Amino acid sequence: MRQYFPKEEYISFGNDDNNIQLLRHAELSIAVGSNQALDFADIHLNEKEILRYLEKIK
């Protein structure tokens, strides 16, 4: 991902192990759900909190 989007250019959402690289290289990483492999993410939200968070940061 980094070859296409420099670190400062995207926010990533992920919920599973296959999202680890995407989340690690994002300026802001948001883990959705409770996957412990994503503990390094900047923010942890459940599905119901995503829209509220996006409205807050726009």
DSSP file (Angstrom, degrees, kcal/mol; ACC not computed):
  #  RESIDUE AA STRUCTURE BP1 BP2  ACC     N-H-->O    O-->H-N    N-H-->O    O-->H-N    TCO  KAPPA ALPHA  PHI   PSI    X-CA   Y-CA   Z-CA
    1    1 A M    >>        0   0    0      0, 0.0     4,-2.5     0, 0.0     3,-1.7   0.000 360.0 360.0 360.0 -37.2    0.0    0.0    0.0
    2    2 A R  T 34  +     0   0    0      1,-0.3     5,-0.1     2,-0.2    20,-0.0   0.806 360.0  61.9 -61.5 -28.7    2.7    2.4    0.8
    3    3 A Q  T 34 S+     0   0    0      1,-0.2    -1,-0.3     3,-0.1     0, 0.0   0.774 114.9  34.3 -67.3 -23.6    3.9    2.5   -2.8
    4    4 A Y  T <4 S+     0   0    0     -3,-1.7    -2,-0.2     1,-0.3    -1,-0.2   0.779 128.0  30.9 -97.8 -33.9    0.6    3.9   -3.8
    5    5 A F  S  < S-     0   0    0     -4,-2.5    -1,-0.3     5,-0.0     5,-0.1  -0.954  78.2-134.0-131.3 111.9   -0.3    6.0   -0.8
    6    6 A P    >   -     0   0    0      0, 0.0     3,-2.5     0, 0.0     4,-0.2  -0.237  38.7 -99.1 -57.7 156.5    2.4    7.8    1.4
    7    7 A K  G >  S+     0   0    0      1,-0.3     3,-0.9     2,-0.2    20,-0.7   0.819 120.4  53.6 -50.1 -40.1    1.8    7.4    5.1
    8    8 A E  G 3  S+     0   0    0      1,-0.2    -1,-0.3    18,-0.1    18,-0.1   0.461  96.7  70.9 -78.9   2.2    0.2   10.7    5.6
    9    9 A E  G <  S+     0   0    0     -3,-2.5     2,-0.3     1,-0.1    -1,-0.2   0.437  91.9  41.8-105.1   2.4   -2.5   10.2    2.9
   10   10 A Y    <   -     0   0    0     -3,-0.9    17,-1.8    -4,-0.2    18,-0.9  -0.998  51.7-146.9-152.0 155.0   -4.9    7.6    4.2
   11   11 A I  E     -a   28   0A   0     -2,-0.3     2,-0.4    16,-0.2    18,-0.2  -0.940  29.2-153.7-109.6 135.0   -6.9    6.3    7.1
   12   12 A S  E     -a   29   0A   0     16,-2.3    18,-2.7    -2,-0.4     2,-0.4  -0.876  11.1-161.9-117.6 148.8   -7.4    2.6    7.2
   13   13 A F  E     +a   30   0A   0     -2,-0.4     2,-0.3    16,-0.2    18,-0.2  -0.964  19.9 165.4-119.5 139.6  -10.1    0.4    8.7
   14   14 A G  E     -a   31   0A   0     16,-2.0    18,-3.4    -2,-0.4     3,-0.1  -0.996  26.6-179.1-154.0 155.1   -9.5   -3.3    9.4
   15   15 A N        +     0   0    0     -2,-0.3     2,-0.3    16,-0.2    19,-0.1   0.340  67.8  42.8-133.7   4.1  -11.1   -6.2   11.2
   16   16 A D  S >  S-     0   0    0     21,-0.1     3,-2.1    17,-0.1     4,-0.2  -0.918  88.1 -92.8-149.2 170.9   -8.8   -9.2   10.6
   17   17 A D  G >  S+     0   0    0     -2,-0.3     3,-1.6     1,-0.3     4,-0.3   0.791 116.1  66.8 -58.3 -30.1   -5.2  -10.4   10.3
   18   18 A N  G 3  S+     0   0    0      1,-0.3    -1,-0.3     2,-0.1     4,-0.2   0.570  96.2  58.0 -71.1  -5.4   -5.2   -9.8    6.6
   19   19 A N  G <> S+     0   0    0     -3,-2.1     4,-2.6     1,-0.1    -1,-0.3   0.375  74.5 102.1 -99.9   2.4   -5.5   -6.0    7.3
   20   20 A I  H <> S+     0   0    0     -3,-1.6     4,-2.6     1,-0.2     5,-0.2   0.915  82.5  44.0 -57.9 -50.6   -2.3   -5.7    9.4
   21   21 A Q  H  > S+     0   0    0     -4,-0.3     4,-1.5     1,-0.2    -1,-0.2   0.902 113.4  52.1 -63.8 -40.7   -0.1   -4.2    6.7
   22   22 A L  H  4 S+     0   0    0     -4,-0.2     4,-0.5     1,-0.2    -1,-0.2   0.931 114.1  43.3 -59.1 -46.3   -2.8   -1.8    5.6
   23   23 A L  H >< S+     0   0    0     -4,-2.6     3,-0.9     1,-0.2    -2,-0.2   0.885 109.0  57.1 -68.5 -40.0   -3.3   -0.6    9.2
   24   24 A R  H 3< S+     0   0    0     -4,-2.6    -1,-0.2    -5,-0.2    -2,-0.2   0.818 110.3  43.7 -63.0 -31.4    0.4   -0.4   10.0
   25   25 A H  T 3< S+     0   0    0     -4,-1.5    -1,-0.2    -3,-0.2    -2,-0.2   0.472  92.1 102.4 -96.4  -2.1    1.2    2.0    7.2
   26   26 A A  S <  S-     0   0    0     -3,-0.9     3,-0.2    -4,-0.5   -15,-0.2  -0.455  74.3-129.7 -81.0 153.1   -1.8    4.3    7.6
   27   27 A E  S    S+     0   0    0    -17,-1.8     2,-0.4   -20,-0.7   -16,-0.2   0.905 104.5  20.0 -62.7 -41.4   -1.6    7.7    9.2
   28   28 A L  E    S-a   11   0A   0    -18,-0.9   -16,-2.3   -21,-0.1     2,-0.5  -0.988  77.7-162.6-132.2 121.5   -4.5    6.7   11.3
   29   29 A S  E     -a   12   0A   0     -2,-0.4    14,-1.9    -3,-0.2    13,-0.7  -0.905   2.9-168.0-110.2 132.3   -5.4    3.0   11.8
   30   30 A I  E     -ab  13  43A   0    -18,-2.7   -16,-2.0    -2,-0.5     2,-0.4  -0.962   7.6-154.5-123.3 115.0   -8.9    2.0   13.0
   31   31 A A  E     -ab  14  44A   0     12,-3.0    14,-2.9    -2,-0.5     2,-0.6  -0.745   9.3-151.5 -87.7 132.9   -9.5   -1.6   14.1
   32   32 A V  E     - b   0  45A   0    -18,-3.4     3,-0.3    -2,-0.4     2,-0.2  -0.921  61.8  -2.8-107.7 123.2  -13.1   -2.7   13.9
   33   33 A G  S    S-     0   0    0     12,-2.8    12,-0.1    -2,-0.6    -2,-0.1  -0.625 101.2 -61.1  95.7-158.0  -14.2   -5.3   16.3
   34   34 A S        +     0   0    0     -2,-0.2     2,-0.5   -19,-0.1    -1,-0.2  -0.010  65.8 149.2-124.5  30.3  -12.1   -7.1   18.9
   35   35 A N    >   -     0   0    0     -3,-0.3     3,-1.8     1,-0.2   -19,-0.0  -0.539  37.0-151.9 -67.7 117.1   -9.3   -9.0   17.0
   36   36 A Q  G >  S+     0   0    0     -2,-0.5     3,-1.4     1,-0.3    -1,-0.2   0.709  89.9  71.3 -66.7 -19.9   -6.4   -9.0   19.4
   37   37 A A  G 3  S+     0   0    0      1,-0.3     3,-0.3     2,-0.1    -1,-0.3   0.674  95.6  55.5 -67.5 -15.3   -3.9   -9.1   16.4
   38   38 A L  G X   +     0   0    0     -3,-1.8     3,-2.0     1,-0.2    -1,-0.3   0.091  67.2 119.6-104.5  21.7   -4.9   -5.5   15.8
   39   39 A D  T <   +     0   0    0     -3,-1.4    -1,-0.2     1,-0.3    -2,-0.1   0.742  67.1  65.8 -58.5 -24.1   -4.0   -4.2   19.2
   40   40 A F  T 3  S+     0   0    0     -3,-0.3    -1,-0.3    -4,-0.1   -11,-0.1   0.615  76.2 116.0 -74.9 -12.0   -1.5   -1.8   17.7
   41   41 A A  S <  S-     0   0    0     -3,-2.0   -11,-0.1     1,-0.1     3,-0.1  -0.167  72.3-126.8 -59.5 151.8   -4.2    0.2   15.9
   42   42 A D  S    S+     0   0    0    -13,-0.7     2,-0.3     1,-0.2   -12,-0.2   0.873  90.8  20.0 -66.8 -38.0   -4.6    3.8   16.9
   43   43 A I  E     -b   30   0A   0    -14,-1.9   -12,-3.0     2,-0.0     2,-0.5  -0.975  64.1-153.6-136.3 145.3   -8.3    3.4   17.6
   44   44 A H  E     +b   31   0A   0     -2,-0.3     2,-0.3   -14,-0.2   -12,-0.2  -0.987  24.4 167.2-121.7 124.5  -10.6    0.5   18.3
   45   45 A L  E     -b   32   0A   0    -14,-2.9   -12,-2.8    -2,-0.5     2,-0.2  -0.918  29.6-130.6-131.0 156.1  -14.3    0.8   17.3
   46   46 A N    >>  -     0   0    0     -2,-0.3     3,-1.5   -14,-0.2     4,-0.8  -0.610  43.4 -95.2 -96.6 171.6  -17.3   -1.5   17.0
   47   47 A E  G >4 S+     0   0    0      1,-0.3     3,-0.6    -2,-0.2     4,-0.4   0.822 123.6  54.2 -56.9 -34.2  -19.4   -1.5   13.9
   48   48 A K  G 34 S+     0   0    0      1,-0.2     4,-0.4     2,-0.1    -1,-0.3   0.693 104.8  54.4 -75.3 -18.9  -22.0    0.9   15.5
   49   49 A E  G <> S+     0   0    0     -3,-1.5     4,-2.2     1,-0.1    -1,-0.2   0.614  85.5  83.6 -89.9 -13.5  -19.3    3.5   16.4
   50   50 A I  H <X S+     0   0    0     -4,-0.8     4,-2.6    -3,-0.6     5,-0.2   0.933  90.4  45.8 -61.1 -51.6  -17.8    4.0   12.9
   51   51 A L  H  > S+     0   0    0     -4,-0.4     4,-2.3     1,-0.2    -1,-0.2   0.914 112.8  51.0 -60.4 -43.9  -20.3    6.5   11.5
   52   52 A R  H  > S+     0   0    0     -4,-0.4     4,-1.5     1,-0.2    -1,-0.2   0.904 111.8  48.0 -59.9 -42.0  -20.2    8.6   14.7
   53   53 A Y  H  X S+     0   0    0     -4,-2.2     4,-1.7     2,-0.2    -2,-0.2   0.921 110.4  50.7 -66.6 -43.9  -16.4    8.7   14.6
   54   54 A L  H  X S+     0   0    0     -4,-2.6     4,-1.0     1,-0.2    -2,-0.2   0.886 109.3  51.2 -62.5 -38.7  -16.3    9.6   10.9
   55   55 A E  H  < S+     0   0    0     -4,-2.3    -1,-0.2    -5,-0.2     3,-0.2   0.861 108.6  53.4 -65.2 -34.3  -18.7   12.5   11.4
   56   56 A K  H  < S+     0   0    0     -4,-1.5    -2,-0.2    -5,-0.2    -1,-0.2   0.856 113.0  41.0 -68.7 -36.4  -16.6   13.7   14.3
   57   57 A I  H  <        0   0    0     -4,-1.7    -1,-0.2     1,-0.2    -2,-0.2   0.547 360.0 360.0 -93.7  -6.2  -13.3   13.9   12.2
   58   58 A K     <        0   0    0     -4,-1.0    -1,-0.2    -3,-0.2    -2,-0.1   0.520 360.0 360.0 -71.3 360.0  -14.7   15.3    8.9
